[in-house]
Amino acid sequence: MEFTVLRLIGTTVLVAGLFAFTHLRVGSIKGTVSPAEGGVRAWAESATDTLRAPIVNGTYEIADVKPGAYKIIIEAKPPYRNIAKDGIMVNDGQAADVGEIKLDK
């Protein structure tokens, strides 16, 4: 009886240990800004993270993004205004494509 209980405990600890070392794969958020010269940086905000990437030639890609919901903020050069877009979902190991964001003056 003791051997069976110890074996059950050992199996439970082994299974719990395997789950402890599994991790979520990170993804990315990418998109474009129009006009291309109007954007400076793209920010991704969630309840736990704030990430950023430069906008180069009107495109950006924010790397190492954990799965979850994000708000994207495009930091603009004057005379353009910053703009935000909510509800961007990043799935495990996937790239979320925001598409084109048009800047207003």
C-alpha positions in Angstrom: 0.0 0.0 0.0 2.8 2.4 0.9 4.6 1.7 -2.4 1.4 2.5 -4.4 0.9 5.8 -2.5 4.6 6.8 -3.0 4.3 5.9 -6.7 1.2 8.0 -7.1 2.8 11.0 -5.4 5.9 10.6 -7.6 3.9 10.5 -10.7 1.9 13.6 -9.7 5.1 15.5 -9.0 6.6 14.4 -12.3 3.5 15.6 -14.3 3.4 18.9 -12.3 7.0 19.4 -13.1 6.5 18.9 -16.8 3.8 21.5 -16.9 6.0 23.9 -14.9 8.5 24.0 -17.7 6.1 24.4 -20.6 5.7 28.0 -21.6 3.7 30.1 -24.0 5.4 31.0 -27.3 5.6 34.7 -27.9 4.3 36.3 -31.0 4.5 39.7 -32.6 2.4 42.7 -33.6 3.0 44.3 -37.0 1.5 46.8 -39.3 1.9 49.9 -41.4 1.4 53.7 -40.9 0.3 56.1 -43.5 1.8 58.6 -44.3 5.0 56.7 -43.8 7.0 59.7 -42.6 4.4 60.5 -39.9 5.2 57.7 -37.5 7.9 57.5 -34.9 7.2 54.5 -32.7 4.6 51.8 -32.2 3.6 50.9 -28.6 1.8 47.8 -27.5 0.1 47.9 -24.0 -1.6 45.2 -22.1 -2.6 44.8 -18.5 1.0 43.5 -17.7 3.3 44.7 -20.5 4.4 47.7 -22.5 6.5 47.1 -25.6 7.6 49.3 -28.4 9.3 49.3 -31.8 10.5 52.0 -34.2 8.5 52.8 -37.3 10.8 52.5 -40.3 9.6 53.5 -43.8 6.1 53.3 -42.5 6.3 49.7 -41.1 6.8 48.3 -37.6 6.9 45.0 -35.9 6.9 44.6 -32.1 8.6 41.3 -31.2 8.5 39.1 -28.1 4.8 39.7 -27.5 3.1 37.4 -25.0 -0.4 36.0 -26.0 -3.2 38.3 -25.0 -5.1 41.5 -25.7 -3.2 44.7 -26.6 -3.8 48.4 -27.4 -1.6 49.7 -30.1 -0.5 53.4 -29.9 1.2 55.0 -32.8 3.5 57.9 -31.7 3.4 60.5 -34.5 5.5 63.4 -35.6 3.9 66.8 -35.7 1.7 67.9 -37.4 0.3 64.4 -37.2 -1.5 63.2 -34.0 -0.9 60.0 -32.0 -3.6 57.4 -32.6 -4.6 54.3 -30.6 -6.3 51.0 -31.6 -7.8 48.6 -29.0 -8.5 44.9 -29.1 -5.5 43.6 -30.9 -5.3 39.9 -30.0 -2.0 38.0 -30.1 -2.2 34.2 -30.1 0.5 31.8 -29.0 3.4 32.0 -31.4 1.5 34.0 -34.0 2.0 37.4 -35.6 -1.0 39.8 -35.3 -1.3 42.0 -38.3 -2.9 45.3 -37.4 -3.0 46.4 -41.1 -2.7 50.1 -42.1 -3.2 52.9 -39.6 -3.8 56.3 -41.1 -2.6 59.3 -39.2 -4.6 62.5 -39.0 -3.3 66.1 -38.7 
